[in-house]
Amino acid sequence: MGVKAKLPSYELGFYALTLTCAVVYSGSGIFEASRDSMNRKTFRDGIKPGWHYFGRKMDVADFEWVMWFTSFRNFIIFALSGHVLFAKICSMIMPQSGFVTGAFDLQDVLFYGGSGFTIMRCISFALESCERKEGIYSIFDLLKYNFYLPFFFFGPIMTFDQFYAQVSTQELRRKDDEMRKIRVQALLHVGVIVAVDIFFHFFYILTLPSDLKFVNRLSDWSLAGLAYSNLVYDWVKAAVMFGVINTIARLDHLDPPQPPKCITMLYVFAETHFDRGINDWLCKYVYDHIGENHDNVVKELMATISTFAITTLWLGPCEIVYVWSIFNCFGLNFELWVQKFFQREPFAKMEAKMSEAMSRRIRAVFGAANFWAIVLYNILALNSLEFALLVTKRLLLIGFPVSTLSIWFITYCGVQLIKERERVLAIEEEKHDKAKKE
């Protein structure tokens, strides 16, 4: 079934209306739960006084986000001023060294995970050095790569070959309207930060899961929305953190890895990654190297096991990380096994006889199940094993069949809207490619 399979506009409109109503209904349940639990003793560590003109307390359970919000202005001023100062000094000493932009503090490195990023950068440098046929990279190339200030503290990771190619460009030119896009992107990030903080005054999505007895009293719809919103928030946080850093890097004519793909757009395990830089690193040196074209079941199994083994070591081996790695590794392989199974007869012939629209509908049914597998597997890392088990039990066992099938259908509607967006983008890309050839 091609990605450009089209559905009737009235059908897509029905999907959009159904999904909107479901999101509003689920959100209203979370809002009421947040309002009723504002003064609960069990939530006093996660809910603090917020902006006084809202008249509500604020969810501050995520220390990382609070730290970013409170230090956002200072970090940007430090990064920009230090970056410009050191770049100018280094460019006067060595014309090609303008990308070495400062020193580092050992405490910050340990706290923010800079040491882990350093190890990954050193491995990338060593592997690329071994593969280089002409000459060798200098230690100064490694220093530029590892201590580039915007990437050093928070990431993202760029493989050494990409970074070296970009910083070695002799002629630096900006594309049309590039500075305008950078300014728009910077303002967008500031807007998102403010919007998230306003959101936390009314929806305590981070603190609610900490009290399982209270959460268990929520409706199945509200519980599903709470699990989903936790993943959406984690994506927003990563998108803002990497987006701010990437905006600064673009001032240096760099093309850093894009922010992670929104969880809402994910219904395929093969596209599930919350950090595109680390994903690129793992794919280049482990996953693609072992799995090759990812069409062989045995090679894919070895590739995924190796990839998640390294990811487990990087995240820090513990029970929750083990469970998260095993489930996501299984999901990635199970996806390939199902794909291989349905490529066999008589399924291949049956699909060939279907219209593309019907094939798209059937695939969306499986995509909806995949979506919730991705959600349930990943809230393990964001909340707790107990919360993940509670959501799974309520949605699949206690809520069966009404809640299970209705939430599945709502998710199916969402997957169809995502597929429609992918279809439109594919058509636009095809038109763009034709225009370039002409």
C-alpha positions in Angstrom: 0.0 0.0 0.0 1.5 3.3 -1.1 1.9 6.2 1.3 -0.2 8.3 -1.1 -3.4 6.3 -0.7 -6.3 8.7 -0.3 -9.4 8.6 1.9 -12.6 10.6 1.3 -12.6 14.1 2.9 -15.8 13.4 4.9 -14.2 10.4 6.4 -11.2 12.4 7.5 -13.5 15.1 8.9 -15.3 12.5 11.0 -12.0 11.2 12.3 -10.9 14.8 13.2 -14.2 15.6 15.0 -14.1 12.3 16.9 -10.5 12.7 18.0 -11.1 16.3 19.1 -14.1 15.4 21.2 -12.2 12.5 22.8 -9.2 14.7 23.7 -11.5 17.4 25.2 -13.4 14.8 27.2 -10.2 13.2 28.5 -8.6 16.6 29.3 -11.7 17.7 31.2 -11.3 14.6 33.5 -7.6 15.5 34.1 -8.5 19.1 34.8 -11.1 18.2 37.4 -8.7 15.7 39.0 -6.0 18.4 39.2 -8.5 21.0 40.7 -9.7 18.5 43.3 -6.2 17.4 44.3 -4.6 20.9 44.5 -4.4 20.7 48.3 -3.9 17.0 48.9 -1.1 16.2 51.4 0.3 13.5 49.2 1.0 16.1 46.5 2.6 18.8 48.6 6.1 18.0 47.2 5.0 18.3 43.6 2.5 21.2 43.7 3.7 24.6 44.8 2.3 28.1 44.7 2.3 29.4 41.1 1.8 32.7 39.4 -0.5 34.6 41.7 -2.8 36.1 39.0 -3.9 32.5 38.0 -5.1 31.8 41.5 -3.9 28.2 41.3 -0.9 26.2 42.4 1.5 24.8 39.9 2.9 21.4 39.1 6.7 21.5 39.6 7.3 17.8 39.9 9.8 17.8 37.0 13.0 19.3 38.5 14.7 19.3 35.1 12.0 21.5 33.5 12.0 23.9 36.5 15.7 24.2 36.4 15.6 25.0 32.7 12.8 27.5 33.1 14.4 29.4 36.0 17.9 29.4 34.4 16.8 29.8 30.8 17.6 33.5 30.6 21.0 33.1 32.2 21.9 30.1 30.1 21.1 31.8 26.9 23.0 35.0 27.9 26.0 32.8 29.0 25.9 30.7 25.8 25.6 33.6 23.4 28.1 36.0 25.1 30.6 33.3 25.8 30.2 31.8 22.4 30.8 35.1 20.6 33.7 36.1 22.8 35.6 32.8 22.6 34.8 32.4 18.9 36.3 35.9 18.1 39.4 35.2 20.2 40.0 31.8 18.7 39.4 33.0 15.2 42.1 35.7 15.7 44.6 33.1 16.9 43.7 30.3 14.5 41.2 31.2 11.6 39.7 27.7 11.6 39.2 27.4 15.4 36.2 29.7 15.8 34.2 26.7 17.0 36.1 26.3 20.3 33.9 28.4 22.5 34.8 27.9 26.1 35.8 25.7 29.0 33.6 23.6 31.3 32.8 23.1 34.9 33.3 19.5 36.2 30.2 19.7 38.4 28.0 20.7 35.4 29.5 17.9 33.3 28.6 15.3 35.9 25.2 16.7 36.7 23.9 17.2 33.1 25.5 14.1 31.7 28.2 15.8 29.8 30.6 13.0 30.7 28.3 10.5 28.8 28.2 12.8 25.8 32.0 13.1 26.0 32.4 9.3 25.8 30.1 9.0 22.8 32.0 11.9 21.0 35.4 10.2 21.7 34.1 6.9 20.3 32.8 8.7 17.2 36.1 10.5 16.8 38.1 7.2 17.2 35.9 5.2 14.7 36.0 8.0 12.1 39.7 8.3 12.5 40.2 4.6 11.9 38.0 4.7 8.7 39.7 7.8 7.2 41.8 6.8 4.2 43.8 10.0 3.8 45.7 11.6 6.7 44.7 11.6 10.3 42.5 14.0 12.4 44.4 16.2 14.8 43.8 16.4 18.6 42.6 19.9 17.9 39.8 18.5 15.8 38.8 16.4 18.8 38.8 19.4 21.1 36.7 21.4 18.7 34.3 18.5 18.4 34.0 17.7 22.1 34.1 21.2 23.7 31.8 23.1 21.3 29.9 24.9 24.0 26.2 24.7 22.9 26.4 20.9 22.4 28.8 20.2 25.3 26.4 20.4 28.3 23.1 19.2 27.0 23.7 17.7 23.6 22.6 16.9 21.0 25.2 14.5 19.7 26.5 14.9 16.2 28.7 12.2 14.7 32.2 13.4 14.2 32.1 13.1 10.4 29.1 15.4 10.2 30.5 18.0 12.6 33.9 18.0 10.9 32.4 18.5 7.5 30.3 21.4 8.6 33.0 23.2 10.6 35.6 22.7 7.8 33.5 24.6 5.3 35.5 27.4 3.9 32.7 29.5 2.4 29.9 30.2 4.9 26.7 31.5 3.3 23.2 31.7 4.8 20.2 30.6 2.9 17.4 33.0 2.0 15.4 34.1 5.1 17.6 31.9 7.3 18.0 34.6 10.0 14.3 35.3 10.0 13.6 31.6 10.6 16.1 31.5 13.4 14.5 34.4 15.1 11.0 32.9 14.6 12.2 29.6 16.1 13.8 31.4 19.1 10.5 33.2 19.8 8.6 30.0 19.4 10.7 28.3 22.0 10.1 31.1 24.5 6.4 30.9 23.8 6.3 27.2 24.4 8.1 27.5 27.7 5.6 30.1 28.9 2.7 28.0 27.5 3.9 24.9 29.4 4.2 26.7 32.6 0.6 28.1 32.2 -0.5 24.5 31.4 1.0 23.2 34.7 -1.3 25.6 36.6 -4.3 23.7 35.5 -3.1 20.1 34.7 -1.0 18.3 37.2 0.1 15.5 34.8 3.4 14.9 36.5 2.3 14.8 40.1 -1.0 12.8 39.7 0.8 9.5 38.8 2.7 9.6 42.1 -0.5 8.7 44.0 -1.7 5.4 42.6 -4.7 5.2 44.9 -5.9 8.6 43.6 -5.1 7.8 40.0 -7.0 4.5 40.2 -10.2 6.5 40.9 -9.9 8.3 37.5 -12.0 7.2 34.5 -10.3 5.0 31.9 -10.4 7.9 29.5 -8.7 10.3 31.9 -6.1 7.6 32.8 -5.3 7.1 29.1 -5.1 10.8 28.6 -2.7 11.1 31.6 -0.4 8.5 30.2 -0.4 10.0 26.8 0.1 13.6 28.0 3.2 12.5 30.0 4.8 11.4 26.8 3.7 14.5 24.9 5.2 16.6 27.7 8.5 14.7 27.6 8.7 15.4 23.9 7.9 19.1 24.4 10.7 19.3 27.0 13.2 17.6 24.7 12.1 19.7 21.7 12.6 22.9 23.6 15.9 21.9 25.2 17.4 20.8 21.9 15.6 23.5 19.9 17.2 26.3 22.0 20.7 24.8 21.6 20.1 24.1 17.9 19.0 27.7 17.3 22.4 28.9 18.8 24.3 26.4 16.7 22.6 27.6 13.5 24.1 31.0 14.2 27.4 29.2 13.7 26.3 27.9 10.3 25.8 24.4 11.7 23.0 22.0 10.8 22.4 20.1 14.0 20.1 17.1 14.5 16.5 18.0 14.5 14.4 17.8 17.7 12.7 14.5 18.4 9.6 13.5 16.4 6.4 14.1 18.4 5.0 11.1 20.2 1.6 11.9 18.6 3.1 11.2 15.2 4.6 7.8 16.2 2.8 4.5 15.4 5.9 2.7 14.2 8.6 1.4 16.5 11.3 1.9 13.9 10.7 5.7 14.1 10.6 5.9 17.9 13.4 8.0 19.3 13.4 10.9 21.6 16.9 12.1 20.8 17.7 12.1 17.1 21.4 12.8 17.7 21.9 9.7 19.9 19.7 7.8 17.5 21.9 8.8 14.5 25.0 7.8 16.6 23.5 4.4 17.5 22.3 3.8 13.9 25.6 4.6 12.3 27.9 2.7 14.6 25.7 -0.2 15.9 22.2 -0.6 14.6 22.8 -0.1 10.8 26.2 -1.7 11.0 24.9 -5.0 12.3 21.3 -4.9 10.9 22.4 -3.7 7.4 19.1 -3.3 5.5 17.0 -4.5 8.5 15.2 -7.0 6.4 16.7 -10.2 7.9 15.0 -11.3 11.1 18.2 -12.8 12.8 20.4 -9.7 11.9 17.7 -7.4 13.1 17.4 -9.2 16.4 21.2 -9.0 16.9 21.2 -5.4 15.9 18.4 -4.4 18.3 19.8 -6.4 21.2 23.3 -4.7 20.7 21.7 -1.3 20.4 19.6 -1.5 23.5 22.4 -3.1 25.5 24.6 0.0 24.8 21.6 2.3 25.5 21.1 0.5 28.8 24.7 1.1 29.8 24.5 4.8 28.8 21.2 5.4 30.7 22.6 3.5 33.8 21.7 -0.1 34.4 18.7 -0.5 36.8 15.5 -2.4 37.0 13.3 0.2 35.2 15.9 0.6 32.4 16.1 -3.2 31.9 12.4 -3.4 31.6 12.2 -0.4 29.2 15.0 -1.8 27.0 13.5 -5.3 26.8 10.0 -4.1 25.9 11.2 -1.7 23.3 13.6 -4.2 21.8 10.8 -6.7 21.6 8.4 -4.2 20.0 10.9 -3.3 17.3 11.5 -7.0 16.4 7.8 -8.0 16.8 7.0 -5.2 14.3 9.3 -6.8 11.7 8.0 -10.3 12.5 4.4 -9.2 11.8 5.4 -7.5 8.7 7.2 -10.6 7.4 4.2 -12.8 8.3 1.7 -10.7 6.4 4.0 -10.6 3.4 3.4 -14.3 3.0 0.5 -15.9 1.1 -2.4 -15.7 1.2 -2.2 -12.3 2.9 -0.1 -10.7 0.1 -2.7 -11.7 -2.5 -5.6 -10.5 -0.3 -4.0 -7.1 0.1 -3.2 -6.9 -3.7 -6.9 -7.3 -4.4 -8.0 -4.5 -2.0 -8.2 -0.9 -2.8 -5.4 1.3 -1.5 -7.9 3.0 0.8 -9.1 -0.2 2.4 -5.5 -1.4 2.8 -4.7 1.9 4.6 -7.6 1.4 7.0 -6.5 -2.1 7.9 -3.0 -1.0 8.5 -4.2 1.9 10.6 -5.9 -0.6 12.9 -2.6 -2.3 13.6 -0.9 1.1 13.8 -3.4 2.1 16.6 -2.4 -0.9 18.6 1.3 -0.2 18.0 0.8 3.4 19.2 -0.5 2.3 22.6 2.3 -0.3 22.9 4.8 2.6 22.3 3.0 4.7 25.0 2.8 1.9 27.6 6.4 0.9 27.0 7.8 4.4 27.4 5.8 5.6 30.4 7.9 3.1 32.2 10.9 5.4 32.0 8.9 8.6 32.6 6.8 7.5 35.6 7.1 4.2 37.3 6.6 0.5 36.7 3.6 0.5 39.0 1.9 3.3 37.1 2.6 1.6 33.8 1.1 -1.6 35.1 -1.9 0.2 36.4 -2.6 1.8 33.1 -2.1 -1.5 31.2 -4.4 -3.3 33.6 -7.2 -0.7 33.4 -7.1 -0.3 29.6 -6.7 -3.9 28.6 -8.3 -6.0 31.3 -10.7 -4.1 33.6 -11.8 -1.8 30.8 -12.4 -4.5 28.3 -14.3 -4.4 26.0 -15.9 -1.0 26.1 -12.9 1.2 27.1 -10.4 -0.9 25.3 -12.2 -0.9 21.9 -13.3 2.7 22.2 -9.8 4.1 23.0 -8.5 1.8 20.2 -10.9 3.4 17.8 -10.1 6.9 18.9 -6.4 6.1 18.4 -7.2 4.7 15.0 -8.8 8.0 14.0 -5.6 9.7 15.1 -3.4 7.4 13.1 -5.5 8.0 10.0 -5.0 11.8 10.4 -1.2 11.2 10.8 -1.2 9.1 7.7 -3.0 11.9 5.8 -0.3 14.3 6.9 2.3 11.9 5.7 0.5 11.6 2.4 0.4 15.3 1.8 4.1 15.7 2.7 5.0 12.9 0.3 3.1 14.6 -2.5 4.7 17.9 -1.8 8.2 16.3 -1.7 7.5 14.6 -5.0 6.5 18.0 -6.6 9.6 19.6 -5.2 11.8 16.9 -6.6 10.2 17.2 -10.0 10.7 21.0 -9.9 14.3 20.6 -9.1 14.9 18.2 -12.0 13.2 20.6 -14.4 
